Amino acid sequence: MQYQRSSSLFKEAQAVIPGGVNSPVRAFKSVGGTPIFVERAKGAYLYDADGNKLIDYISSWGPMILGHAFTPVIDAVKQRADKGTSFGMPTALETEIANLALEMVPNMDKIRFVNSGTEACMSAVRLARGASGKEKIIKFAGCYHGHSDAFLIQAGSGAITFGSPSSPGVTKGTAQDTLLAPYNNIEAVEQLFQEYPDEIAAIIIEPVAGNMGCIPPAEGFLDGLRKLCDQFGSYLIFDEVMTGFRLAKGGAQELLGVKADIVTFGKVIGGGLPVGAFAASEEIMSHLAPEGPVYQAGTLSGNPLAMAAGLAMLQALNSDDALFDRMAKKTERLHKGLDSVLKDAGLPYQINRLGSMISVHFTEVAVTNFESAAHGDNDRFKKYFHGMLEQGIYLPPSAFESYFLNDALSNSDIDQTVEALAVIVKKL
Ligand SMILES: *Cc1c(COP(=O)(O)O)cnc(C)c1O
């Protein structure tokens, strides 16, 4: 395949946009090479600036769950655009999508719309702090909740308990209020509650992690968090920005049968437009402005184009009872195919999967947390990524990202993907 046009577009972009991209993972830094500039997409396929056709396994990192340029969403946006694109006043559309989202998602009474997953998680934490009167939060190493300061924290030297900033610009003061624990390690969380019994406002977690590859929660882990939160009067925040409306109509709460206090959304809920949201019980949400004192706002929040796209997407998901099962089966087909090729090749590897999320890690150890995910052989991953790309398969350009399948992928697309791996596996 040729990528000359993408190369030259990347050079032009680098002159005026830091690193040539508006979000770092797009720059291919962890796999090397030139990022692909996309021209258009339809269904399961991307068409790039050089005219290459690629089978897409990132689905815009999730939102394109029904395939690219999904007609009902596109039509809804076009129709809405003619009526004006922003008013700074309420519209009936916002109530309509709120009703549908709350009907699909278990345990939640009210929802507030924002413009990104980052904003949703940032606001959820402020709400938890404001409602509980406590200041610390627990997050898990390797979980991503957007780029707001409180989440850009890594394990500090020596102790698991003290966070330190993972990015310049995040203050030590902020880091002190974010406690870290390894994913799937309930003892570490218990230890944090022993140490700070009255200070923890909330635990925030990806109920199925998707930002260190796909890592499902260990049996009983989420239940354990639920019990600790109940015992110590802390809120359990499920960051369902990836899993919401993807693993089931009601997301991970429904699929895994665990109740969160606050849930955040993004990605799928906007149908490909910039939307985030957070939901909770009537009581918790009553703390939020203008009803309560916890401030949160947004000029473009509930934007009519974005709401029209999100509503059309949720309606499509809600009306297809076979969808989530069908997508899980496609993902299982991919899993079995990749598994058989890698097994024959005799390479060390792990495949993690839940629903329509899946990832391949080149390591002999089970991948259950950030540490084991980081064990993967990144040189082999780079060869795998570029080898597959050369065969027309677009995988996430980082070993720390989950694949997101979409419903437009056919069995023959999946079989073609497995055949592509068979072609390149000797070179890995
Ligand atoms: C993508 C993501 C976010 C951030 O959402 P943005 O819309 O990129 O700000 C937060 N949490 C999780 C789990 C995500 O995957």
The ligand as a MOL file (V3000), in Angstrom:
LIG
                    3D

  0  0  0     0  0            999 V3000
M  V30 BEGIN CTAB
M  V30 COUNTS 15 15 0 0 0
M  V30 BEGIN ATOM
M  V30 1 C -12.3830 7.8730 25.7480 0
M  V30 2 C -12.5400 7.7340 27.2110 0
M  V30 3 C -12.6970 8.8460 28.0490 0
M  V30 4 C -12.5260 10.2560 27.5640 0
M  V30 5 O -13.4860 10.6150 26.6370 0
M  V30 6 P -13.1760 11.8530 25.6300 0
M  V30 7 O -14.4520 12.0200 24.8940 0
M  V30 8 O -12.0180 11.4150 24.7970 0
M  V30 9 O -12.8480 13.0210 26.4730 0
M  V30 10 C -12.9880 8.6350 29.3680 0
M  V30 11 N -13.1010 7.3970 29.8620 0
M  V30 12 C -12.9420 6.3090 29.1000 0
M  V30 13 C -13.1210 4.9460 29.6940 0
M  V30 14 C -12.6340 6.4400 27.7560 0
M  V30 15 O -12.4270 5.3560 27.0200 0
M  V30 END ATOM
M  V30 BEGIN BOND
M  V30 1 1 1 2
M  V30 2 1 2 3
M  V30 3 2 2 14
M  V30 4 1 3 4
M  V30 5 2 3 10
M  V30 6 1 4 5
M  V30 7 1 5 6
M  V30 8 2 6 7
M  V30 9 1 6 8
M  V30 10 1 6 9
M  V30 11 1 10 11
M  V30 12 2 11 12
M  V30 13 1 12 13
M  V30 14 1 12 14
M  V30 15 1 14 15
M  V30 END BOND
M  V30 END CTAB
M  END
